[in-house]
Amino acid sequence: MTAVVDLQARKIASEWHGGGGSALYVLASSGAIVRGVEAEIDDAIYVNGDDENNLAELSFLREYVDVKGHRGPQRGWGCLSW
C-alpha cells in the first residue's frame, strides 16, 4: 500500500513541479521532502484550485507531505514508475 501512495505522490509532484530547482522537483526525483515544498503546493492550490481535479491531486500531495514530514532521499524512489 505504501508503494502505491508513494507512486501517486511522485507522479503528482512530477506533474506540478516548477523546474529543476523547485522543492516539488526534489520530491519527484528523489522522494526527499525539503523546506519550501509546502509553500509550493499551497501556491499551486491557490492558482489552480478552482479545478476540482487539480484541487484533489494537490490536496492529496499536501496531506502526503504533512504526514511524511521533512526527510532525505528515499531508497528505491527512482524505481517507482507509472
Residue pairs with C-beta under 8 A, 6 or more apart in sequence:
3 80
5 64
6 31
6 74
6 77
6 80
7 80
7 81
7 82
8 60
8 64
9 27
9 60
9 61
9 64
9 65
10 27
10 28
10 31
10 77
10 80
11 82
12 57
12 58
12 60
12 61
13 24
13 25
13 27
13 28
13 61
14 28
15 57
16 24
16 41
16 44
16 57
16 58
16 61
17 24
17 25
17 27
17 28
17 40
18 24
18 25
18 40
19 25
22 36
22 40
23 34
23 35
23 36
23 37
23 39
23 40
24 37
24 40
24 41
26 32
26 34
26 37
27 33
27 34
27 37
27 65
29 77
29 78
30 73
30 74
30 77
30 78
31 71
31 73
31 74
31 77
32 71
32 72
32 73
32 74
33 65
33 68
33 69
33 70
33 71
34 70
35 70
37 65
38 62
38 65
38 66
41 58
41 61
41 62
41 65
42 62
44 54
44 58
45 54
45 55
45 58
45 59
45 62
48 54
48 55
48 58
49 55
49 58
